[in-house]
Amino acid sequence: MARIIDAFDYGFYRLYKFVLAHKFVMGDKDDKRISSIAIYILIYTIPFNVLVIAPILRAYKIHISRYEMSGLLVYLLLILEALPFCIRYWKEERVQKLEERWGHEDPYMRKMRGWLLLAMTIINLILIPLFVIILCHYHIL
């Protein structure tokens, strides 16, 4: 379990450093930390909705079309999924601890882990939802 949390921490740290280095978000470090949290939540909640929530609704014969889904339900799910991320990364002290842990990383390892994070993000955002859509299309799921 600790390794999974380390993977989430490292992913957030790298995303935060990327947002700090590039001029996506104007403002101070707090604005950039909050933006990093928002981007991070989107990367991990979209596949969660596709993989977990949609099949559960189908299993209980609750048919909710993509276009008919209530906005309230979508926002409620997003808040429930985002809450652990917000609680964990909201404080500056947490980001400082991540900086202390990962700040002096070997350049080779940083590059290798960066490619791994990119691959995981592509799998999370594109391949897993596509796989679920194909399974649903052929009535397997």
Buried (B, 14 or more C-beta within 10 A) or exposed (E): EEEEEEBBBBBBBBBBBBBBEEEEBEEEEEEBBBBBBBBBBEBBBBBBBBBEBBBEEEEEEEEEEEEEEEEEEEEEBBEEBBEEBBEBBBEEEBBEEBEEEBEEBEEEEEEEBEEEBEEEBEEBBEEBBEBBEEEBEEEEB
